[in-house]
């Protein structure tokens, strides 16, 4: 499902499932921000270039997505390279989390930490733990 909420965009997020996409958009709405959720890598790139969000969020568990390749594309594109990328996913998928970090993600979080920090990530405030 691909949708947009509100005005200026805080985030563009590639998410693995519609329930989690709804959570991202709902959190954004609750804090007065806006988030666009997508399910395809090409759509993430397109929306990121078009909207210039505060942050790009990528679910490492999204099927059929070369997450390290997507992160590398975002970080090598002059139009998107300055936008922070947050990769998140299951803590048991340590190899994928490490690959996201090595590809250039600015922050790599277990899903639980991502959910905890989501309001700060969307609103631009400091994360709950103050770190990356």
Backbone as CSV, one residue per row, in Angstrom:
resi,resn,N_x,N_y,N_z,CA_x,CA_y,CA_z,C_x,C_y,C_z
1,UNK,0.848,-1.183,0.000,0.000,0.000,0.000,0.881,1.229,0.000
2,UNK,0.578,2.143,-0.847,1.372,3.359,-0.926,0.447,4.524,-0.675
3,UNK,0.806,5.356,0.310,-0.062,6.478,0.633,0.720,7.579,1.294
4,UNK,0.071,8.725,1.387,0.692,9.898,1.981,-0.269,10.497,2.970
5,UNK,0.236,11.023,4.057,-0.570,11.672,5.072,-0.069,13.098,5.250
6,UNK,-0.976,14.037,5.379,-0.625,15.390,5.784,0.144,16.192,4.758
7,UNK,0.831,17.246,5.244,1.534,18.204,4.401,2.975,17.826,4.181
8,UNK,3.946,18.684,4.625,5.363,18.420,4.432,5.739,17.041,4.938
9,UNK,6.615,16.381,4.240,6.878,14.982,4.524,8.086,14.794,5.426
10,UNK,7.855,14.134,6.547,8.930,13.827,7.479,9.704,12.596,7.028
11,UNK,8.988,11.624,6.417,9.652,10.365,6.094,9.054,9.709,4.869
12,UNK,9.925,8.984,4.169,9.503,8.021,3.159,10.002,6.688,3.685
13,UNK,9.094,5.717,3.773,9.441,4.440,4.374,9.064,3.276,3.478
14,UNK,10.008,2.366,3.284,9.736,1.109,2.615,9.506,0.096,3.723
15,UNK,8.297,-0.466,3.744,7.944,-1.387,4.821,7.495,-2.726,4.259
16,UNK,7.693,-3.774,5.072,7.423,-5.137,4.633,5.945,-5.491,4.627
17,UNK,5.146,-4.877,5.504,3.736,-5.249,5.544,2.843,-4.048,5.805
18,UNK,1.579,-4.196,5.411,0.621,-3.093,5.496,0.320,-2.702,6.939
19,UNK,0.315,-3.643,7.851,0.041,-3.313,9.253,1.136,-2.405,9.814
20,UNK,2.370,-2.699,9.482,3.457,-1.863,9.976,3.447,-0.504,9.273
21,UNK,3.094,-0.492,7.994,2.970,0.780,7.265,1.938,1.670,7.944
22,UNK,0.844,1.072,8.351,-0.204,1.821,9.045,0.319,2.385,10.364
23,UNK,1.150,1.627,11.045,1.733,2.106,12.300,2.639,3.314,12.071
24,UNK,3.453,3.263,11.018,4.338,4.387,10.702,3.499,5.632,10.393
25,UNK,2.508,5.485,9.524,1.659,6.632,9.169,0.873,7.147,10.366
26,UNK,0.371,6.230,11.195,-0.389,6.630,12.376,0.457,7.401,13.372
27,UNK,1.685,6.958,13.577,2.596,7.671,14.473,2.888,9.060,13.927
28,UNK,3.110,9.141,12.631,3.365,10.444,12.006,2.176,11.377,12.226
29,UNK,0.988,10.897,11.954,-0.212,11.711,12.125,-0.356,12.162,13.574
30,UNK,-0.089,11.268,14.517,-0.237,11.576,15.939,0.679,12.705,16.398
31,UNK,1.830,12.854,15.749,2.757,13.924,16.154,2.710,15.114,15.198
32,UNK,1.757,15.094,14.271,1.608,16.218,13.346,2.605,16.213,12.209
33,UNK,3.115,15.058,11.883,4.065,14.925,10.778,3.387,14.156,9.649
34,UNK,4.123,13.888,8.606,3.589,13.134,7.480,4.590,12.075,7.072
35,UNK,4.069,10.936,6.638,4.931,9.854,6.171,4.306,9.213,4.951
36,UNK,5.143,8.892,4.001,4.737,8.153,2.815,5.306,6.754,2.971
37,UNK,4.469,5.739,2.778,4.951,4.369,2.837,4.835,3.740,1.463
38,UNK,5.839,2.951,1.135,5.890,2.268,-0.160,6.294,0.820,0.065
39,UNK,6.098,0.007,-0.969,6.444,-1.410,-0.868,7.511,-1.835,-1.878
40,UNK,7.921,-0.897,-2.738,8.905,-1.226,-3.784,10.086,-0.272,-3.722
41,UNK,11.262,-0.797,-4.022,12.489,-0.007,-3.973,12.444,1.173,-4.946
42,UNK,11.991,0.940,-6.167,11.961,2.028,-7.151,11.032,3.151,-6.714
43,UNK,9.921,2.789,-6.071,8.985,3.806,-5.579,9.618,4.594,-4.435
44,UNK,10.402,3.928,-3.590,11.109,4.632,-2.520,12.060,5.668,-3.106
45,UNK,12.820,5.266,-4.113,13.751,6.203,-4.751,13.004,7.378,-5.372
46,UNK,11.932,7.090,-6.079,11.137,8.132,-6.736,10.561,9.120,-5.715
47,UNK,9.947,8.606,-4.666,9.325,9.476,-3.660,10.370,10.255,-2.865
48,UNK,11.515,9.649,-2.613,12.576,10.347,-1.887,13.101,11.522,-2.711
49,UNK,13.295,11.322,-3.992,13.749,12.424,-4.856,12.690,13.516,-4.945
50,UNK,11.436,13.120,-5.035,10.345,14.079,-5.206,10.062,14.872,-3.934
51,UNK,10.050,14.209,-2.789,9.600,14.832,-1.544,10.717,15.389,-0.663
52,UNK,11.934,14.897,-0.834,13.055,15.335,0.011,12.679,15.275,1.497
53,UNK,12.370,14.075,1.997,11.930,13.945,3.384,13.059,14.183,4.375
54,UNK,12.702,14.299,5.626,13.673,14.452,6.711,14.477,13.166,6.895
55,UNK,13.835,12.017,6.640,14.477,10.726,6.851,13.873,9.694,5.903
56,UNK,14.693,8.727,5.517,14.236,7.570,4.748,14.371,6.369,5.666
57,UNK,13.317,5.549,5.705,13.300,4.367,6.568,13.139,3.134,5.694
58,UNK,13.968,2.123,5.958,13.937,0.918,5.131,13.865,-0.314,6.028
59,UNK,12.839,-1.111,5.798,12.642,-2.365,6.508,13.509,-3.426,5.848
60,UNK,14.488,-3.937,6.578,15.389,-4.935,5.991,14.679,-6.250,5.699
61,UNK,13.489,-6.429,6.252,12.743,-7.662,6.047,11.816,-7.600,4.832
62,UNK,11.863,-6.505,4.075,11.024,-6.383,2.876,11.472,-7.411,1.846
63,UNK,10.550,-8.242,1.421,10.876,-9.309,0.463,11.195,-8.748,-0.912
64,UNK,12.171,-9.368,-1.547,12.508,-9.007,-2.913,13.238,-7.687,-3.053
65,UNK,13.715,-7.134,-1.958,14.422,-5.849,-1.998,15.887,-6.080,-1.644
66,UNK,16.764,-5.599,-2.488,18.197,-5.614,-2.203,18.471,-4.396,-1.319
67,UNK,18.303,-4.582,-0.013,18.410,-3.449,0.914,19.788,-2.797,0.861
68,UNK,20.894,-3.546,0.932,22.197,-2.870,0.831,22.339,-2.107,-0.486
69,UNK,21.871,-2.682,-1.580,21.939,-1.996,-2.871,21.100,-0.732,-2.892
70,UNK,19.919,-0.791,-2.274,19.039,0.379,-2.207,19.683,1.484,-1.384
71,UNK,20.241,1.125,-0.242,20.917,2.121,0.602,22.090,2.741,-0.157
72,UNK,22.871,1.911,-0.819,24.013,2.421,-1.588,23.545,3.382,-2.675
73,UNK,22.444,3.068,-3.337,21.908,3.974,-4.371,21.496,5.308,-3.770
74,UNK,20.818,5.277,-2.624,20.410,6.522,-1.968,21.622,7.361,-1.578
75,UNK,22.642,6.717,-1.049,23.816,7.434,-0.557,24.743,7.901,-1.677
76,UNK,24.639,7.306,-2.855,25.501,7.725,-3.964,24.822,8.726,-4.902
77,UNK,23.538,8.941,-4.739,22.781,9.864,-5.579,22.889,11.277,-4.997
78,UNK,23.414,12.248,-5.749,23.544,13.608,-5.218,22.224,14.207,-4.733
79,UNK,21.105,13.761,-5.294,19.793,14.284,-4.880,19.341,13.741,-3.533
80,UNK,19.864,12.594,-3.108,19.385,11.960,-1.883,20.478,11.646,-0.868
81,UNK,21.718,11.872,-1.208,22.821,11.422,-0.354,22.843,12.065,1.033
82,UNK,22.320,13.267,1.171,22.349,13.945,2.472,21.179,13.556,3.373
83,UNK,20.208,12.841,2.847,19.042,12.449,3.638,19.426,11.237,4.492
84,UNK,19.227,11.337,5.815,19.561,10.201,6.674,18.727,8.966,6.321
85,UNK,19.373,7.814,6.369,18.713,6.536,6.119,18.738,5.727,7.405
86,UNK,17.554,5.281,7.808,17.413,4.412,8.967,16.935,3.057,8.467
87,UNK,17.730,2.032,8.717,17.348,0.664,8.373,16.916,-0.017,9.663
88,UNK,15.868,-0.835,9.564,15.372,-1.510,10.752,14.886,-2.901,10.388
89,UNK,14.895,-3.785,11.379,14.409,-5.130,11.134,14.568,-6.006,12.346
90,UNK,14.261,-7.250,12.151,14.319,-8.232,13.231,15.732,-8.322,13.800
91,UNK,15.824,-8.327,15.117,17.133,-8.427,15.769,17.817,-9.758,15.476
92,UNK,17.054,-10.762,15.090,17.668,-12.050,14.781,18.301,-12.075,13.391
93,UNK,18.026,-11.068,12.600,18.585,-10.973,11.249,19.857,-10.114,11.287
94,UNK,20.800,-10.542,12.116,22.021,-9.769,12.356,22.821,-9.522,11.081
95,UNK,22.886,-10.495,10.190,23.649,-10.317,8.956,23.063,-9.207,8.091
96,UNK,21.743,-9.165,7.988,21.099,-8.121,7.188,21.262,-6.753,7.838
97,UNK,21.178,-6.684,9.148,21.398,-5.414,9.847,22.828,-4.930,9.618
98,UNK,23.777,-5.834,9.702,25.188,-5.482,9.478,25.402,-5.026,8.028
99,UNK,24.778,-5.726,7.086,24.914,-5.355,5.673,24.346,-3.959,5.416
100,UNK,23.248,-3.621,6.078,22.658,-2.278,5.925,23.628,-1.220,6.448
101,UNK,24.240,-1.502,7.578,25.216,-0.557,8.157,26.410,-0.386,7.210
102,UNK,26.909,-1.491,6.691,28.060,-1.446,5.794,27.731,-0.746,4.478
103,UNK,26.465,-0.780,4.063,26.050,-0.120,2.817,25.905,1.384,2.985
104,UNK,25.927,1.872,4.232,25.881,3.308,4.447,24.693,3.834,5.221
105,UNK,23.858,2.966,5.785,22.736,3.449,6.595,23.278,4.283,7.751
106,UNK,22.625,5.397,8.022,23.054,6.283,9.098,22.743,5.698,10.472
107,UNK,21.629,4.975,10.555,21.253,4.269,11.780,20.707,2.917,11.387
108,UNK,20.996,1.915,12.181,20.479,0.565,11.981,19.909,0.135,13.318
109,UNK,18.621,-0.196,13.312,17.923,-0.482,14.555,17.162,-1.795,14.492
110,UNK,17.139,-2.486,15.619,16.211,-3.602,15.753,14.800,-3.015,15.699
111,UNK,13.841,-3.815,15.254,12.467,-3.319,15.097,11.937,-2.692,16.393
112,UNK,12.226,-3.292,17.547,11.724,-2.743,18.814,12.284,-1.348,19.089
113,UNK,13.552,-1.142,18.810,14.160,0.177,18.994,13.606,1.166,17.976
114,UNK,13.346,0.704,16.755,12.764,1.554,15.733,11.389,2.041,16.175
115,UNK,10.563,1.140,16.673,9.222,1.518,17.133,9.334,2.520,18.283
116,UNK,10.233,2.260,19.202,10.436,3.170,20.344,10.863,4.561,19.878
117,UNK,11.760,4.621,18.902,12.326,5.892,18.450,11.529,6.548,17.323
118,UNK,10.503,5.888,16.813,9.786,6.396,15.646,9.285,7.828,15.810
119,UNK,8.664,8.211,16.917,8.235,9.604,17.028,9.392,10.602,16.896
120,UNK,10.526,10.292,17.502,11.691,11.179,17.403,12.234,11.202,15.980
121,UNK,12.261,10.050,15.326,12.749,10.000,13.944,11.865,10.839,13.019
122,UNK,10.582,10.784,13.231,9.643,11.544,12.401,9.613,13.022,12.747
123,UNK,9.798,13.318,14.032,9.687,14.701,14.476,10.995,15.442,14.542
124,UNK,12.081,14.739,14.340,13.376,15.396,14.334,13.988,15.543,15.704
125,UNK,13.313,15.064,16.758,13.879,15.141,18.095,14.905,14.061,18.316
126,UNK,15.564,14.081,19.473,16.571,13.054,19.763,15.902,11.709,19.991
127,UNK,16.565,10.617,19.634,16.017,9.302,19.919,15.960,9.049,21.417
128,UNK,15.142,8.098,21.815,14.955,7.795,23.229,16.265,7.444,23.923
129,UNK,17.162,6.751,23.218,18.427,6.353,23.845,19.551,7.347,23.598
130,UNK,19.260,8.388,22.797,20.244,9.416,22.537,21.365,9.001,21.623
131,UNK,21.323,7.800,21.064,22.432,7.346,20.235,21.967,6.746,18.937
132,UNK,22.909,6.091,18.264,22.563,5.449,17.002,22.681,4.009,17.167
